[in-house]
Amino acid sequence: MAEKLSSISKYLTLWILLAMAGGIVLGAVYPEIADILDTYRIEQVSLPIAIGLIWMMYPPLAGVKYEELSKMRAQKKAMSVSIIQNWVIGPVLMFSLAWIFLPDLPHYRIGLIIIGLARCIAMVLVWNQLASGDNDLAAVLVALNSVFQVALYSVLAYVFVTVLSSWIGGASAGAVVDISIYQVAKAVFIYLGIPFIGGMVTRFVLVKRRGKEWYDDIFMRKLGPTALIGLIFTIIVMFSLKGEIIVNLPWHVFRIAVPLLVYFILMFGISFIMSHRLGFTYEESTTLAFTAASNNFELAIAVAIAVFGIGSGEAFAAVVGPLIEVPVMLGLVHVARKLSMVWFDKDGLPVGRKSSTG
């Protein structure tokens, strides 16, 4: 088992590309798979996707040193920067790109805006881990994003989709996104709360019984890599759900993909440079950048389906989101590792700058 997991880690890029291709081929050749998978759901929650995401997130969250999170109080600066990146820069950038690239396609445009408002609480843990970011800080930031998501998502959806869109494109350009705080909270609990609680209980129980050394050096070395299996499973399921549409509507996918590609690259670049110039270490800069550049596609898809319907353009745009995000984020993992050798010294401190003290 250990050899198989190490092979997945070593050739992750190849496995993800194969998973994407396999999912698309499966959905295109056997389109009934989408209906079969869609039958396994509770309200708007797809159980196959939920299982994959929980499986993917549980190992990184089980590895967080919760007993030491009180030290994160010194990270007030990082948390403040993350709030600005996630809840000011991110939504405004996606809103702007949606209008620049899709002025003639309102349904897709609204779908992108919905994605921009859903800040990441899931896959960022995997990307951050692959790029050797600060896992404890990542756990704190996704928890922070969760709180802000529950409190602000409904309000921001009204501001960006209904008010600002109608100001730019007239009354017909705006749409009402009727999503309650309860619906957002439910999605956050399923995709973050369950693996968070599971990871926390696992750590406290096993550390108490077997000791911290056994837990970190033996148990986590076996559990940690299984997150990548969960990631690959999730990718296959997501791509198979829309495989037929992706093959039949490549131009539509391309129109949606371009602003998403620009968004992910710009958001990562802006956040990484911003964090580096503020004096954060490589681990902290990487965590801040991936947290800001990623999006909570589970919530975006759930909102789009609940408000506009599963066959809507908004839902289609929301589904295309992770199809672009996954390979781009994987590429940015390699970019982050390259930057670690250029912008940071061997201790992870920014070259020529004082480290942030939080």
Short mmCIF file of the C-alpha atoms (twelve columns), coordinates in Angstrom:
data_MODEL
# 
_entry.id   MODEL 
# 
loop_
_atom_site.group_PDB 
_atom_site.id 
_atom_site.type_symbol 
_atom_site.label_atom_id 
_atom_site.label_alt_id 
_atom_site.label_comp_id 
_atom_site.label_asym_id 
_atom_site.label_seq_id 
_atom_site.Cartn_x 
_atom_site.Cartn_y 
_atom_site.Cartn_z 
_atom_site.pdbx_PDB_model_num 
ATOM 1   C CA . MET A 1   0.000   0.000  0.000   1 
ATOM 2   C CA . ALA A 2   2.837   2.363  0.849   1 
ATOM 3   C CA . GLU A 3   4.384   1.852  -2.588  1 
ATOM 4   C CA . LYS A 4   1.099   2.619  -4.346  1 
ATOM 5   C CA . LEU A 5   0.605   5.790  -2.357  1 
ATOM 6   C CA . SER A 6   4.142   6.977  -3.026  1 
ATOM 7   C CA . SER A 7   3.570   6.375  -6.750  1 
ATOM 8   C CA . ILE A 8   0.426   8.511  -6.623  1 
ATOM 9   C CA . SER A 9   2.352   11.300 -4.886  1 
ATOM 10  C CA . LYS A 10  5.290   11.088 -7.289  1 
ATOM 11  C CA . TYR A 11  3.197   11.111 -10.453 1 
ATOM 12  C CA . LEU A 12  0.302   13.224 -9.171  1 
ATOM 13  C CA . THR A 13  0.228   15.519 -12.213 1 
ATOM 14  C CA . LEU A 14  -0.105  12.520 -14.526 1 
ATOM 15  C CA . TRP A 15  -2.777  10.875 -12.358 1 
ATOM 16  C CA . ILE A 16  -4.845  14.063 -12.225 1 
ATOM 17  C CA . LEU A 17  -4.643  14.526 -16.011 1 
ATOM 18  C CA . LEU A 18  -5.666  10.882 -16.490 1 
ATOM 19  C CA . ALA A 19  -8.506  11.299 -13.992 1 
ATOM 20  C CA . MET A 20  -9.752  14.382 -15.863 1 
ATOM 21  C CA . ALA A 21  -9.549  12.620 -19.223 1 
ATOM 22  C CA . GLY A 22  -11.138 9.467  -17.817 1 
ATOM 23  C CA . GLY A 23  -14.014 11.409 -16.299 1 
ATOM 24  C CA . ILE A 24  -14.704 13.276 -19.546 1 
ATOM 25  C CA . VAL A 25  -14.572 10.080 -21.624 1 
ATOM 26  C CA . LEU A 26  -16.813 8.250  -19.131 1 
ATOM 27  C CA . GLY A 27  -19.376 11.070 -19.180 1 
ATOM 28  C CA . ALA A 28  -19.276 11.376 -22.970 1 
ATOM 29  C CA . VAL A 29  -19.442 7.644  -23.786 1 
ATOM 30  C CA . TYR A 30  -21.866 6.783  -21.006 1 
ATOM 31  C CA . PRO A 31  -23.911 9.966  -20.365 1 
ATOM 32  C CA . GLU A 32  -26.332 8.019  -18.155 1 
ATOM 33  C CA . ILE A 33  -23.623 8.071  -15.474 1 
ATOM 34  C CA . ALA A 34  -24.587 11.653 -14.648 1 
ATOM 35  C CA . ASP A 35  -28.193 10.636 -13.909 1 
ATOM 36  C CA . ILE A 36  -27.064 7.611  -11.904 1 
ATOM 37  C CA . LEU A 37  -24.677 9.659  -9.761  1 
ATOM 38  C CA . ASP A 38  -27.254 12.427 -9.428  1 
ATOM 39  C CA . THR A 39  -29.731 10.037 -7.820  1 
ATOM 40  C CA . TYR A 40  -27.409 9.745  -4.838  1 
ATOM 41  C CA . ARG A 41  -28.009 13.116 -3.257  1 
ATOM 42  C CA . ILE A 42  -29.619 14.719 -0.240  1 
ATOM 43  C CA . GLU A 43  -31.417 17.886 -1.383  1 
ATOM 44  C CA . GLN A 44  -28.731 19.726 -3.419  1 
ATOM 45  C CA . VAL A 45  -25.783 17.795 -1.962  1 
ATOM 46  C CA . SER A 46  -24.220 15.233 -4.310  1 
ATOM 47  C CA . LEU A 47  -23.202 12.300 -2.106  1 
ATOM 48  C CA . PRO A 48  -20.410 11.010 -4.423  1 
ATOM 49  C CA . ILE A 49  -18.817 14.463 -4.523  1 
ATOM 50  C CA . ALA A 50  -19.358 14.975 -0.787  1 
ATOM 51  C CA . ILE A 51  -17.732 11.609 -0.020  1 
ATOM 52  C CA . GLY A 52  -14.759 12.433 -2.242  1 
ATOM 53  C CA . LEU A 53  -14.275 15.888 -0.730  1 
ATOM 54  C CA . ILE A 54  -14.603 14.687 2.871   1 
ATOM 55  C CA . TRP A 55  -12.177 11.860 2.110   1 
ATOM 56  C CA . MET A 56  -9.792  14.363 0.510   1 
ATOM 57  C CA . MET A 57  -9.948  16.882 3.380   1 
ATOM 58  C CA . TYR A 58  -9.919  14.522 6.367   1 
ATOM 59  C CA . PRO A 59  -6.194  13.533 6.250   1 
ATOM 60  C CA . PRO A 60  -4.828  17.127 6.124   1 
ATOM 61  C CA . LEU A 61  -7.196  18.176 8.907   1 
ATOM 62  C CA . ALA A 62  -6.205  15.136 10.980  1 
ATOM 63  C CA . GLY A 63  -2.606  16.316 10.660  1 
ATOM 64  C CA . VAL A 64  -3.252  19.792 12.083  1 
ATOM 65  C CA . LYS A 65  -1.709  20.317 15.535  1 
ATOM 66  C CA . TYR A 66  -4.874  21.599 17.181  1 
ATOM 67  C CA . GLU A 67  -3.234  21.697 20.587  1 
ATOM 68  C CA . GLU A 68  -0.886  24.372 19.249  1 
ATOM 69  C CA . LEU A 69  -3.445  26.541 17.431  1 
ATOM 70  C CA . SER A 70  -3.478  28.999 20.317  1 
ATOM 71  C CA . LYS A 71  -0.140  30.157 18.917  1 
ATOM 72  C CA . MET A 72  -2.055  31.380 15.869  1 
ATOM 73  C CA . ARG A 73  -3.101  34.409 17.903  1 
ATOM 74  C CA . ALA A 74  0.231   35.828 16.800  1 
ATOM 75  C CA . GLN A 75  -0.969  35.493 13.192  1 
ATOM 76  C CA . LYS A 76  -3.381  38.417 13.327  1 
ATOM 77  C CA . LYS A 77  -1.521  40.050 10.451  1 
ATOM 78  C CA . ALA A 78  -1.871  36.935 8.260   1 
ATOM 79  C CA . MET A 79  -5.571  36.660 9.057   1 
ATOM 80  C CA . SER A 80  -6.137  40.344 8.267   1 
ATOM 81  C CA . VAL A 81  -4.320  40.019 4.944   1 
ATOM 82  C CA . SER A 82  -6.313  36.874 4.110   1 
ATOM 83  C CA . ILE A 83  -9.618  38.648 4.780   1 
ATOM 84  C CA . ILE A 84  -8.639  41.459 2.373   1 
ATOM 85  C CA . GLN A 85  -7.484  38.994 -0.285  1 
ATOM 86  C CA . ASN A 86  -10.536 36.727 0.004   1 
ATOM 87  C CA . TRP A 87  -13.385 39.113 0.710   1 
ATOM 88  C CA . VAL A 88  -12.338 42.268 -1.136  1 
ATOM 89  C CA . ILE A 89  -9.843  41.534 -3.915  1 
ATOM 90  C CA . GLY A 90  -11.198 38.107 -4.932  1 
ATOM 91  C CA . PRO A 91  -14.890 38.951 -5.428  1 
ATOM 92  C CA . VAL A 92  -14.102 42.283 -7.125  1 
ATOM 93  C CA . LEU A 93  -11.575 40.666 -9.496  1 
ATOM 94  C CA . MET A 94  -13.946 37.854 -10.521 1 
ATOM 95  C CA . PHE A 95  -16.834 40.296 -10.948 1 
ATOM 96  C CA . SER A 96  -14.670 42.491 -13.194 1 
ATOM 97  C CA . LEU A 97  -13.391 39.587 -15.318 1 
ATOM 98  C CA . ALA A 98  -16.898 38.152 -15.690 1 
ATOM 99  C CA . TRP A 99  -18.125 41.433 -17.156 1 
ATOM 100 C CA . ILE A 100 -15.024 41.929 -19.328 1 
ATOM 101 C CA . PHE A 101 -15.063 38.454 -20.892 1 
ATOM 102 C CA . LEU A 102 -18.773 37.548 -20.808 1 
ATOM 103 C CA . PRO A 103 -20.778 40.749 -21.406 1 
ATOM 104 C CA . ASP A 104 -22.985 38.901 -23.925 1 
ATOM 105 C CA . LEU A 105 -23.550 35.742 -21.880 1 
ATOM 106 C CA . PRO A 106 -25.405 36.767 -18.709 1 
ATOM 107 C CA . HIS A 107 -26.064 33.254 -17.398 1 
ATOM 108 C CA . TYR A 108 -22.396 32.262 -17.550 1 
ATOM 109 C CA . ARG A 109 -21.407 35.679 -16.197 1 
ATOM 110 C CA . ILE A 110 -23.607 35.262 -13.125 1 
ATOM 111 C CA . GLY A 111 -22.207 31.750 -12.647 1 
ATOM 112 C CA . LEU A 112 -18.668 33.163 -12.517 1 
ATOM 113 C CA . ILE A 113 -19.683 35.866 -10.050 1 
ATOM 114 C CA . ILE A 114 -21.210 33.189 -7.817  1 
ATOM 115 C CA . ILE A 115 -17.907 31.254 -7.954  1 
ATOM 116 C CA . GLY A 116 -15.956 34.400 -7.038  1 
ATOM 117 C CA . LEU A 117 -18.041 34.909 -3.904  1 
ATOM 118 C CA . ALA A 118 -17.531 31.325 -2.686  1 
ATOM 119 C CA . ARG A 119 -14.145 31.417 -0.984  1 
ATOM 120 C CA . CYS A 120 -12.205 28.191 -0.667  1 
ATOM 121 C CA . ILE A 121 -12.591 25.856 2.312   1 
ATOM 122 C CA . ALA A 122 -11.725 22.524 0.686   1 
ATOM 123 C CA . MET A 123 -9.117  21.761 -1.972  1 
ATOM 124 C CA . VAL A 124 -6.807  24.520 -0.733  1 
ATOM 125 C CA . LEU A 125 -5.726  22.108 2.019   1 
ATOM 126 C CA . VAL A 126 -4.422  19.690 -0.615  1 
ATOM 127 C CA . TRP A 127 -2.699  22.320 -2.770  1 
ATOM 128 C CA . ASN A 128 -1.166  23.904 0.316   1 
ATOM 129 C CA . GLN A 129 0.133   20.555 1.512   1 
ATOM 130 C CA . LEU A 130 1.616   19.702 -1.900  1 
ATOM 131 C CA . ALA A 131 3.382   23.090 -2.021  1 
ATOM 132 C CA . SER A 132 4.725   22.657 1.558   1 
ATOM 133 C CA . GLY A 133 2.723   25.557 2.964   1 
ATOM 134 C CA . ASP A 134 1.806   26.116 6.606   1 
ATOM 135 C CA . ASN A 135 -0.868  23.481 7.332   1 
ATOM 136 C CA . ASP A 136 -1.831  24.916 10.711  1 
ATOM 137 C CA . LEU A 137 -2.303  28.399 9.259   1 
ATOM 138 C CA . ALA A 138 -4.315  26.872 6.397   1 
ATOM 139 C CA . ALA A 139 -6.674  25.256 8.910   1 
ATOM 140 C CA . VAL A 140 -7.177  28.585 10.661  1 
ATOM 141 C CA . LEU A 141 -7.790  30.453 7.391   1 
ATOM 142 C CA . VAL A 142 -10.348 27.952 6.051   1 
ATOM 143 C CA . ALA A 143 -12.159 28.169 9.384   1 
ATOM 144 C CA . LEU A 144 -12.069 31.968 9.103   1 
ATOM 145 C CA . ASN A 145 -13.396 31.782 5.545   1 
ATOM 146 C CA . SER A 146 -16.184 29.501 6.734   1 
ATOM 147 C CA . VAL A 147 -17.373 32.026 9.300   1 
ATOM 148 C CA . PHE A 148 -17.255 34.882 6.787   1 
ATOM 149 C CA . GLN A 149 -18.968 32.695 4.177   1 
ATOM 150 C CA . VAL A 150 -21.935 31.978 6.422   1 
ATOM 151 C CA . ALA A 151 -22.201 35.626 7.453   1 
ATOM 152 C CA . LEU A 152 -21.555 37.376 4.121   1 
ATOM 153 C CA . TYR A 153 -22.348 35.096 1.165   1 
ATOM 154 C CA . SER A 154 -26.044 35.968 0.903   1 
ATOM 155 C CA . VAL A 155 -25.339 39.682 1.315   1 
ATOM 156 C CA . LEU A 156 -22.505 39.756 -1.241  1 
ATOM 157 C CA . ALA A 157 -24.556 37.725 -3.734  1 
ATOM 158 C CA . TYR A 158 -27.257 40.398 -3.563  1 
ATOM 159 C CA . VAL A 159 -24.730 43.243 -3.897  1 
ATOM 160 C CA . PHE A 160 -22.725 41.806 -6.820  1 
ATOM 161 C CA . VAL A 161 -25.343 39.831 -8.768  1 
ATOM 162 C CA . THR A 162 -28.418 41.989 -8.189  1 
ATOM 163 C CA . VAL A 163 -27.305 45.568 -7.472  1 
ATOM 164 C CA . LEU A 164 -23.916 46.102 -9.161  1 
ATOM 165 C CA . SER A 165 -24.808 44.026 -12.231 1 
ATOM 166 C CA . SER A 166 -27.981 46.066 -12.807 1 
ATOM 167 C CA . TRP A 167 -25.974 49.290 -12.456 1 
ATOM 168 C CA . ILE A 168 -23.596 48.176 -15.209 1 
ATOM 169 C CA . GLY A 169 -25.929 46.376 -17.604 1 
ATOM 170 C CA . GLY A 170 -29.345 47.730 -16.737 1 
ATOM 171 C CA . ALA A 171 -32.221 46.149 -14.829 1 
ATOM 172 C CA . SER A 172 -32.229 43.021 -17.035 1 
ATOM 173 C CA . ALA A 173 -28.575 42.286 -16.200 1 
ATOM 174 C CA . GLY A 174 -29.268 41.746 -12.512 1 
ATOM 175 C CA . ALA A 175 -30.703 38.580 -10.996 1 
ATOM 176 C CA . VAL A 176 -31.956 37.721 -7.542  1 
ATOM 177 C CA . VAL A 177 -29.895 35.042 -5.809  1 
ATOM 178 C CA . ASP A 178 -32.236 33.797 -3.115  1 
ATOM 179 C CA . ILE A 179 -29.906 31.793 -0.906  1 
ATOM 180 C CA . SER A 180 -30.373 31.702 2.857   1 
ATOM 181 C CA . ILE A 181 -27.737 31.769 5.585   1 
ATOM 182 C CA . TYR A 182 -28.977 28.304 6.588   1 
ATOM 183 C CA . GLN A 183 -28.236 26.881 3.111   1 
ATOM 184 C CA . VAL A 184 -24.718 28.312 3.151   1 
ATOM 185 C CA . ALA A 185 -24.110 27.082 6.702   1 
ATOM 186 C CA . LYS A 186 -25.317 23.591 5.736   1 
ATOM 187 C CA . ALA A 187 -22.892 23.400 2.811   1 
ATOM 188 C CA . VAL A 188 -20.026 24.673 4.966   1 
ATOM 189 C CA . PHE A 189 -20.776 22.080 7.665   1 
ATOM 190 C CA . ILE A 190 -20.908 19.184 5.192   1 
ATOM 191 C CA . TYR A 191 -17.746 20.042 3.277   1 
ATOM 192 C CA . LEU A 192 -15.668 21.451 6.143   1 
ATOM 193 C CA . GLY A 193 -17.365 20.735 9.469   1 
ATOM 194 C CA . ILE A 194 -17.502 16.938 9.096   1 
ATOM 195 C CA . PRO A 195 -13.815 16.423 8.146   1 
ATOM 196 C CA . PHE A 196 -12.777 19.147 10.631  1 
ATOM 197 C CA . ILE A 197 -14.517 17.389 13.522  1 
ATOM 198 C CA . GLY A 198 -13.283 14.002 12.317  1 
ATOM 199 C CA . GLY A 199 -9.692  15.201 12.068  1 
ATOM 200 C CA . MET A 200 -9.781  16.894 15.469  1 
ATOM 201 C CA . VAL A 201 -11.296 13.879 17.251  1 
ATOM 202 C CA . THR A 202 -8.840  11.514 15.544  1 
ATOM 203 C CA . ARG A 203 -5.842  13.553 16.653  1 
ATOM 204 C CA . PHE A 204 -6.911  14.077 20.258  1 
ATOM 205 C CA . VAL A 205 -7.984  10.444 20.781  1 
ATOM 206 C CA . LEU A 206 -4.983  8.764  19.132  1 
ATOM 207 C CA . VAL A 207 -2.365  11.162 20.529  1 
ATOM 208 C CA . LYS A 208 -3.737  10.513 24.006  1 
ATOM 209 C CA . ARG A 209 -3.653  6.737  23.498  1 
ATOM 210 C CA . ARG A 210 -0.475  6.241  21.442  1 
ATOM 211 C CA . GLY A 211 1.521   9.451  21.848  1 
ATOM 212 C CA . LYS A 212 2.367   12.369 19.562  1 
ATOM 213 C CA . GLU A 213 5.484   10.733 18.072  1 
ATOM 214 C CA . TRP A 214 3.568   7.636  16.913  1 
ATOM 215 C CA . TYR A 215 0.724   9.768  15.584  1 
ATOM 216 C CA . ASP A 216 2.918   12.181 13.565  1 
ATOM 217 C CA . ASP A 217 5.612   9.762  12.397  1 
ATOM 218 C CA . ILE A 218 3.648   6.561  11.790  1 
ATOM 219 C CA . PHE A 219 -0.115  7.133  11.617  1 
ATOM 220 C CA . MET A 220 -0.033  10.368 9.564   1 
ATOM 221 C CA . ARG A 221 2.566   8.992  7.170   1 
ATOM 222 C CA . LYS A 222 0.052   6.293  6.254   1 
ATOM 223 C CA . LEU A 223 -3.103  8.416  6.392   1 
ATOM 224 C CA . GLY A 224 -1.773  11.583 4.729   1 
ATOM 225 C CA . PRO A 225 -1.300  10.261 1.168   1 
ATOM 226 C CA . THR A 226 -4.866  8.892  1.047   1 
ATOM 227 C CA . ALA A 227 -6.044  12.496 0.566   1 
ATOM 228 C CA . LEU A 228 -4.684  12.271 -2.982  1 
ATOM 229 C CA . ILE A 229 -6.861  9.222  -3.679  1 
ATOM 230 C CA . GLY A 230 -9.861  11.239 -2.498  1 
ATOM 231 C CA . LEU A 231 -8.795  14.073 -4.815  1 
ATOM 232 C CA . ILE A 232 -8.538  11.774 -7.840  1 
ATOM 233 C CA . PHE A 233 -11.891 10.136 -7.045  1 
ATOM 234 C CA . THR A 234 -13.539 13.568 -6.767  1 
ATOM 235 C CA . ILE A 235 -12.055 14.702 -10.093 1 
ATOM 236 C CA . ILE A 236 -13.317 11.594 -11.912 1 
ATOM 237 C CA . VAL A 237 -16.832 12.089 -10.498 1 
ATOM 238 C CA . MET A 238 -16.946 15.829 -11.292 1 
ATOM 239 C CA . PHE A 239 -15.700 15.455 -14.854 1 
ATOM 240 C CA . SER A 240 -17.972 12.487 -15.606 1 
ATOM 241 C CA . LEU A 241 -21.045 14.493 -14.523 1 
ATOM 242 C CA . LYS A 242 -20.483 16.997 -17.340 1 
ATOM 243 C CA . GLY A 243 -18.413 14.912 -19.762 1 
ATOM 244 C CA . GLU A 244 -21.074 14.893 -22.496 1 
ATOM 245 C CA . ILE A 245 -21.629 18.666 -22.297 1 
ATOM 246 C CA . ILE A 246 -17.892 19.396 -22.306 1 
ATOM 247 C CA . VAL A 247 -17.509 17.379 -25.508 1 
ATOM 248 C CA . ASN A 248 -20.616 18.841 -27.173 1 
ATOM 249 C CA . LEU A 249 -20.100 22.501 -26.168 1 
ATOM 250 C CA . PRO A 250 -16.340 23.087 -26.307 1 
ATOM 251 C CA . TRP A 251 -16.732 26.763 -27.348 1 
ATOM 252 C CA . HIS A 252 -18.930 27.468 -24.325 1 
ATOM 253 C CA . VAL A 253 -16.397 25.777 -22.064 1 
ATOM 254 C CA . PHE A 254 -13.646 27.875 -23.648 1 
ATOM 255 C CA . ARG A 255 -15.553 31.146 -23.116 1 
ATOM 256 C CA . ILE A 256 -16.014 30.317 -19.430 1 
ATOM 257 C CA . ALA A 257 -12.485 28.940 -19.039 1 
ATOM 258 C CA . VAL A 258 -10.636 32.071 -20.208 1 
ATOM 259 C CA . PRO A 259 -11.763 34.455 -17.422 1 
ATOM 260 C CA . LEU A 260 -11.366 31.638 -14.876 1 
ATOM 261 C CA . LEU A 261 -7.809  30.982 -16.028 1 
ATOM 262 C CA . VAL A 262 -6.981  34.687 -15.829 1 
ATOM 263 C CA . TYR A 263 -8.600  34.899 -12.393 1 
ATOM 264 C CA . PHE A 264 -6.706  31.976 -10.838 1 
ATOM 265 C CA . ILE A 265 -3.335  33.147 -12.147 1 
ATOM 266 C CA . LEU A 266 -3.881  36.808 -11.241 1 
ATOM 267 C CA . MET A 267 -5.307  36.021 -7.813  1 
ATOM 268 C CA . PHE A 268 -2.431  33.704 -6.947  1 
ATOM 269 C CA . GLY A 269 0.167   36.150 -8.271  1 
ATOM 270 C CA . ILE A 270 -1.319  39.178 -6.518  1 
ATOM 271 C CA . SER A 271 -1.668  37.330 -3.212  1 
ATOM 272 C CA . PHE A 272 1.777   35.718 -3.324  1 
ATOM 273 C CA . ILE A 273 3.564   38.957 -4.223  1 
ATOM 274 C CA . MET A 274 1.532   40.867 -1.653  1 
ATOM 275 C CA . SER A 275 2.395   38.339 1.075   1 
ATOM 276 C CA . HIS A 276 6.077   38.249 0.123   1 
ATOM 277 C CA . ARG A 277 6.371   42.035 0.163   1 
ATOM 278 C CA . LEU A 278 4.691   42.162 3.563   1 
ATOM 279 C CA . GLY A 279 7.463   39.926 4.909   1 
ATOM 280 C CA . PHE A 280 5.703   36.592 5.331   1 
ATOM 281 C CA . THR A 281 7.716   33.371 5.145   1 
ATOM 282 C CA . TYR A 282 7.468   31.002 2.180   1 
ATOM 283 C CA . GLU A 283 5.114   28.706 4.087   1 
ATOM 284 C CA . GLU A 284 2.850   31.599 5.078   1 
ATOM 285 C CA . SER A 285 2.957   33.262 1.632   1 
ATOM 286 C CA . THR A 286 2.083   29.983 -0.058  1 
ATOM 287 C CA . THR A 287 -0.843  29.357 2.289   1 
ATOM 288 C CA . LEU A 288 -2.178  32.890 1.850   1 
ATOM 289 C CA . ALA A 289 -1.845  32.691 -1.949  1 
ATOM 290 C CA . PHE A 290 -3.582  29.327 -2.355  1 
ATOM 291 C CA . THR A 291 -6.327  30.251 0.103   1 
ATOM 292 C CA . ALA A 292 -7.030  33.428 -1.884  1 
ATOM 293 C CA . ALA A 293 -6.762  31.882 -5.362  1 
ATOM 294 C CA . SER A 294 -8.955  28.826 -4.736  1 
ATOM 295 C CA . ASN A 295 -12.746 28.837 -4.590  1 
ATOM 296 C CA . ASN A 296 -15.449 26.824 -2.844  1 
ATOM 297 C CA . PHE A 297 -16.907 25.258 -5.992  1 
ATOM 298 C CA . GLU A 298 -19.120 22.904 -3.948  1 
ATOM 299 C CA . LEU A 299 -21.020 25.883 -2.542  1 
ATOM 300 C CA . ALA A 300 -21.092 27.691 -5.908  1 
ATOM 301 C CA . ILE A 301 -22.546 24.633 -7.648  1 
ATOM 302 C CA . ALA A 302 -25.085 24.076 -4.873  1 
ATOM 303 C CA . VAL A 303 -26.206 27.728 -5.009  1 
ATOM 304 C CA . ALA A 304 -26.433 27.765 -8.819  1 
ATOM 305 C CA . ILE A 305 -28.512 24.577 -8.896  1 
ATOM 306 C CA . ALA A 306 -30.762 25.642 -6.010  1 
ATOM 307 C CA . VAL A 307 -31.482 29.107 -7.437  1 
ATOM 308 C CA . PHE A 308 -31.319 28.663 -11.218 1 
ATOM 309 C CA . GLY A 309 -31.799 24.913 -11.773 1 
ATOM 310 C CA . ILE A 310 -29.482 22.030 -12.654 1 
ATOM 311 C CA . GLY A 311 -29.790 22.686 -16.398 1 
ATOM 312 C CA . SER A 312 -29.076 26.423 -16.178 1 
ATOM 313 C CA . GLY A 313 -26.136 28.304 -17.660 1 
ATOM 314 C CA . GLU A 314 -25.248 29.471 -14.164 1 
ATOM 315 C CA . ALA A 315 -24.933 25.856 -12.974 1 
ATOM 316 C CA . PHE A 316 -22.905 24.937 -16.060 1 
ATOM 317 C CA . ALA A 317 -20.450 27.790 -15.414 1 
ATOM 318 C CA . ALA A 318 -20.159 26.747 -11.759 1 
ATOM 319 C CA . VAL A 319 -19.338 23.169 -12.809 1 
ATOM 320 C CA . VAL A 320 -16.709 24.339 -15.322 1 
ATOM 321 C CA . GLY A 321 -15.015 26.213 -12.444 1 
ATOM 322 C CA . PRO A 322 -13.274 23.245 -10.788 1 
ATOM 323 C CA . LEU A 323 -12.482 21.729 -14.187 1 
ATOM 324 C CA . ILE A 324 -10.212 24.729 -14.796 1 
ATOM 325 C CA . GLU A 325 -9.143  25.226 -11.184 1 
ATOM 326 C CA . VAL A 326 -7.737  21.732 -10.624 1 
ATOM 327 C CA . PRO A 327 -5.047  21.701 -13.358 1 
ATOM 328 C CA . VAL A 328 -4.215  25.395 -12.844 1 
ATOM 329 C CA . MET A 329 -3.739  24.971 -9.079  1 
ATOM 330 C CA . LEU A 330 -1.609  21.910 -9.674  1 
ATOM 331 C CA . GLY A 331 0.566   24.014 -11.985 1 
ATOM 332 C CA . LEU A 332 0.749   26.772 -9.385  1 
ATOM 333 C CA . VAL A 333 2.031   24.241 -6.840  1 
ATOM 334 C CA . HIS A 334 5.105   23.886 -9.072  1 
ATOM 335 C CA . VAL A 335 5.307   27.679 -9.489  1 
ATOM 336 C CA . ALA A 336 5.256   28.146 -5.699  1 
ATOM 337 C CA . ARG A 337 8.072   25.619 -5.267  1 
ATOM 338 C CA . LYS A 338 10.156  27.448 -7.899  1 
ATOM 339 C CA . LEU A 339 9.549   30.782 -6.164  1 
ATOM 340 C CA . SER A 340 10.714  29.252 -2.875  1 
ATOM 341 C CA . MET A 341 14.190  28.953 -4.379  1 
ATOM 342 C CA . VAL A 342 14.249  32.477 -5.835  1 
ATOM 343 C CA . TRP A 343 12.429  34.751 -3.383  1 
ATOM 344 C CA . PHE A 344 13.200  32.971 -0.115  1 
ATOM 345 C CA . ASP A 345 16.329  31.757 1.672   1 
ATOM 346 C CA . LYS A 346 16.971  28.233 2.922   1 
ATOM 347 C CA . ASP A 347 15.005  28.985 6.114   1 
ATOM 348 C CA . GLY A 348 11.943  30.129 4.145   1 
ATOM 349 C CA . LEU A 349 12.467  33.799 4.968   1 
ATOM 350 C CA . PRO A 350 11.896  36.408 2.225   1 
ATOM 351 C CA . VAL A 351 15.212  37.402 0.671   1 
ATOM 352 C CA . GLY A 352 16.159  40.982 1.490   1 
ATOM 353 C CA . ARG A 353 13.158  41.524 3.767   1 
ATOM 354 C CA . LYS A 354 12.408  41.128 7.432   1 
ATOM 355 C CA . SER A 355 10.103  38.269 8.303   1 
ATOM 356 C CA . SER A 356 6.577   39.200 9.398   1 
ATOM 357 C CA . THR A 357 6.064   38.828 13.124  1 
ATOM 358 C CA . GLY A 358 2.250   38.681 12.756  1 
# 
